């Protein structure tokens, strides 16, 4: 079929034109100089007619790689007439080459249709010869000839085409995987931004809110009195602790967006633990809240769970300072079965104006609790406001 076995790139017109010229030359030689045919030429079929059919079929070969389906469609009428007169070798070669090119260079649909048509014609020819002649030898000869002209070119073309289709499918899958990876990366970035935003709200904002409330308490005290001076000293100490803590946690959040360590090799600050709750309670007391703490010695829990307890308690106390300043607050932390239970309740002053926030703090509590497999809720409970968090602790190690 005069085609490179592995080269599927459509050839320039002059290449296919040269192939067509070779087929035309072969038609002249096998018709006029050295007549060849699969069967005896039908009576009354002049060589000039057979030559014309061979040349016309050869002319369609100029489109064999660029427009293979059109080339086959143009050649079929000449092939049909040639078969009716007694198939010649030159026309059979043209048909085989065009079938191969359609299977190789045509669209996937065209390749499949040509394959089906080739098998249908092959079966029809074999059955027709068997029924009309009843000769087993003629039937076998027809089957072999039709296989060589119809089935072999189509099967060969599709086999050569398969690696390219598999490579194209692999490229599509790789592109799809890259798109999915990019979407996953964007989702991960968005989730990380949301987590950093929650940390900013729960930690840094909590410390700054405590500083604002404590500063307000200090401004209301009389520094000339011993009690006022003591309160001022306590407030300034707590303000400094909260500001330093806020700066440390801000630094930790910034380093989250960088590497695991800073350029000097210093490790990131350890996250808040259950052992830090007393200091958090004391900071709230300095800010003017009457806090009663009931913190059982629970030992160590998983670090994410301890951080979640601390953040929820911090957010709950910050909200009390914002919305119910001067309220009596109770903080209770206990273990119930396989759960850590944190409860922060406060009185709701009668007649106090309702101060609404954005609700992001309460939502942040729920998200944090759910992240470690627990739950958190907040809402009124009679004349009190209650925040409750239940966090699973598979094992608690006593220290």
Beta strands, then each sheet from edge to edge (+ up, - down):
strand 1: 290-295
strand 2: 328-336
strand 3: 339-347
strand 4: 375-381
strand 5: 384-392
sheet 1: 1+ 2+ 3- 5+ 4-
end
